[in-house]
Amino acid sequence: MIFPEGIRGPVISEGDLVSFKFPDSTLTMRLPKIPYNHDTTDRVSETTDWTAEDTNRWDDHPNGKQKELIYQTWKYEDEETHDDIAFCILHIHVQKLRGIDRDLPCTLNIAAFRERVLSDLADDEQEFGTETREGWPTFANEFFLESLQRPALDGLKCLLDLEGKRAAHPMPYALFVLGEKLCLSIAFTLRSLHYSDRKNPFSDDLLHQFKMDLFDELISHIHIEYSPEVIERVEAMK
């Protein structure tokens, strides 16, 4: 992708490839190379083989269990002044969904998976309230949920209101199926940074579009290879 003029920092397409093995699939993705300066984090799971994981010991989340896979933070800067102008957070989890039927797992049918995701998002909205600002994700606009086309099983991308009124724009979020009970969740935040004596030269709207472009670049490098058994079940459900 082409950065907005005047911004520099980690380029995702030039990042490192990482790979993780799960019971039904192998995940390969590209992660940005994090500059080791102040206020950065580069936490990537040392476990690469997740086939024997005890999911009962994972952390609770509203729709099941989850385990952190990747947590990275970094900044982009003004190319001319070298001031930090945006702070990024990339948080990726492996999730085990609650209530999945082994005989008809919704994860292996994109229409059923979409309905499950919408239902879960609607529950979250009911719990935390509906944001009324124009262009914000709600159940009425289906959280701007869209399919991410892939050879075997499509992913899903939507917008979420996780920071409420503190944020100028909602954040992008994606889910990819990893098998009959597991999925990958990806959340990406980019926050504008300001200084007490001067305004950020890059507008909130520009940084929001930059965030969305970075997120699309990130998920374009995600590849999931499923086991023959999963492929067979997916084909049988079509």
C-alpha positions in Angstrom: 0.0 0.0 0.0 1.0 3.6 -0.5 1.3 5.6 2.8 -0.1 9.1 3.0 2.5 11.7 2.1 4.6 12.7 5.1 4.0 9.5 7.2 6.6 6.8 7.8 6.8 3.7 10.0 6.4 -0.1 9.8 5.3 -1.5 6.4 3.3 -4.6 6.8 4.1 -6.0 3.3 7.8 -5.9 4.4 7.1 -7.7 7.7 8.0 -11.1 8.9 6.1 -14.3 8.1 4.9 -16.4 11.1 3.1 -19.7 11.0 0.9 -21.6 13.6 -0.6 -25.1 13.4 -4.0 -25.9 14.7 -6.0 -29.2 14.8 -7.8 -28.4 11.5 -5.5 -25.9 9.8 -2.2 -24.1 9.5 -2.2 -20.3 9.7 0.5 -18.2 7.9 0.5 -14.4 8.2 2.8 -11.4 7.9 3.4 -9.2 10.8 5.0 -5.7 10.8 8.6 -5.4 12.1 8.3 -3.4 15.3 10.9 -0.7 15.8 12.5 -1.2 19.2 12.2 2.4 20.5 10.1 3.7 23.3 6.6 2.5 24.0 6.5 -0.4 21.6 5.4 -4.0 22.2 6.2 -7.1 20.1 4.5 -10.1 21.8 4.2 -13.1 19.5 3.2 -16.5 20.9 6.2 -18.8 21.3 3.8 -21.7 20.8 3.6 -22.5 17.1 1.9 -25.9 17.4 -1.6 -25.5 19.0 -2.9 -29.0 18.1 -2.6 -30.3 21.7 -3.7 -27.1 23.5 -6.1 -27.5 26.5 -8.7 -24.9 25.6 -10.4 -25.3 28.9 -7.5 -23.4 30.5 -7.9 -20.4 28.1 -9.3 -17.1 29.2 -13.0 -16.5 29.2 -14.6 -14.2 26.7 -18.3 -13.4 26.1 -18.8 -16.1 23.5 -16.4 -18.9 24.7 -12.7 -19.1 25.4 -9.7 -17.3 23.9 -5.9 -17.2 24.0 -3.7 -14.3 22.9 -1.7 -15.1 19.9 -0.1 -11.7 19.0 0.0 -8.3 20.7 1.9 -5.5 19.0 2.1 -1.8 19.5 4.0 0.8 17.5 3.9 4.4 16.3 4.0 6.2 13.0 5.8 9.5 12.7 5.8 12.7 10.8 8.5 12.3 8.1 9.6 15.9 8.4 9.5 16.6 12.1 10.0 13.0 13.4 7.1 13.6 15.8 5.0 10.6 16.6 1.6 11.2 15.1 -0.3 7.9 15.6 -0.2 5.0 18.0 -1.2 1.5 16.8 -2.4 -1.6 18.6 -2.7 -5.0 16.9 -4.4 -7.7 19.0 -5.0 -11.2 17.7 -6.6 -14.0 19.6 -7.5 -17.7 19.0 -11.1 -18.2 20.1 -13.0 -21.3 20.9 -16.7 -20.6 20.4 -19.2 -21.7 22.9 -22.2 -23.8 21.8 -20.8 -25.2 18.6 -22.5 -28.4 17.5 -20.0 -31.1 16.3 -22.5 -32.5 13.8 -23.2 -29.2 12.1 -20.5 -26.7 13.1 -21.6 -23.2 12.0 -17.9 -22.3 11.5 -17.8 -24.5 8.3 -20.8 -22.7 6.7 -20.2 -19.0 6.0 -23.9 -18.1 6.1 -24.4 -19.7 9.4 -21.1 -18.3 10.8 -22.2 -14.8 9.7 -25.5 -15.2 11.5 -23.6 -16.3 14.6 -21.3 -13.4 14.5 -24.2 -10.9 14.0 -26.0 -12.4 16.9 -23.0 -12.1 19.2 -22.4 -8.5 18.1 -26.1 -7.7 18.8 -25.7 -9.1 22.3 -22.7 -6.9 22.9 -24.6 -3.8 21.6 -27.5 -4.6 24.0 -25.1 -4.8 26.9 -23.0 -1.7 26.2 -25.5 0.5 24.4 -25.9 1.8 20.9 -23.7 4.6 19.5 -25.8 7.2 17.8 -23.2 9.0 15.7 -23.6 8.8 12.0 -21.5 6.1 10.3 -21.0 4.1 13.5 -21.6 0.3 13.6 -25.0 -0.9 14.9 -27.2 -3.8 14.5 -29.3 -1.7 12.1 -26.5 -1.5 9.6 -25.2 -5.0 10.5 -22.0 -3.5 11.9 -20.9 -3.0 8.2 -20.2 -6.7 8.1 -18.7 -8.0 4.9 -17.2 -11.2 3.6 -13.5 -11.6 2.9 -13.2 -14.0 0.0 -10.9 -16.9 0.4 -10.5 -20.2 -1.5 -12.1 -22.5 1.1 -13.8 -20.5 3.8 -14.4 -16.7 3.6 -13.5 -14.5 6.5 -15.6 -11.7 7.9 -14.7 -8.0 8.5 -16.8 -5.5 10.4 -16.5 -2.3 12.4 -16.7 -2.2 16.2 -17.3 0.5 18.8 -14.9 -0.7 21.4 -13.6 2.7 22.6 -16.9 4.6 22.7 -16.8 8.4 22.7 -13.0 8.5 23.1 -12.5 7.5 19.5 -13.1 9.7 16.4 -13.9 6.6 14.3 -14.7 2.9 15.0 -12.1 0.2 14.7 -11.9 -2.6 12.1 -12.2 -6.2 13.3 -12.0 -9.5 11.4 -12.7 -13.2 12.0 -11.3 -16.2 10.2 -12.3 -19.8 10.7 -9.5 -22.1 11.9 -11.6 -25.2 12.0 -14.7 -26.8 13.5 -14.4 -24.9 16.9 -11.7 -22.4 16.5 -11.5 -19.0 14.9 -9.0 -16.2 14.6 -10.0 -12.7 15.8 -8.1 -9.6 14.8 -8.6 -6.1 16.2 -6.6 -3.0 15.1 -6.6 0.4 16.7 -4.9 3.5 15.4 -5.1 6.6 17.7 -4.1 10.1 16.7 -1.3 11.6 18.9 -1.3 15.3 19.8 1.1 17.5 21.7 0.3 20.3 24.1 1.9 23.0 22.0 0.8 21.9 18.5 -1.9 20.1 16.6 -1.5 16.8 14.7 -0.9 17.8 11.1 -2.8 14.7 9.9 -6.6 14.9 10.2 -8.7 12.3 12.0 -10.3 11.4 8.7 -7.0 10.8 7.0 -5.7 8.7 9.9 -8.9 6.7 9.9 -8.5 5.9 6.2 -4.8 5.0 6.9 -6.0 2.7 9.6 -8.5 0.9 7.3 -5.9 0.6 4.6 -3.3 -0.8 7.0 -5.9 -3.3 8.2 -6.8 -4.4 4.7 -3.1 -4.8 4.0 -2.6 -7.0 7.1 -5.5 -9.3 6.4 -4.5 -9.7 2.7 -1.4 -11.5 3.9 -3.4 -14.1 6.0 -3.4 -17.6 4.5 -5.1 -20.6 6.1 -4.6 -24.1 4.8 -7.3 -26.5 6.0 -7.0 -30.3 6.5 -8.5 -32.5 3.9 -11.2 -33.6 6.4 -12.4 -30.0 6.9 -12.4 -29.3 3.2 -14.5 -32.3 2.6 -17.0 -31.2 5.3 -17.1 -27.7 3.8 -17.9 -29.0 0.4 -20.6 -31.3 1.8 -22.4 -28.3 3.3 -22.6 -26.3 0.1 
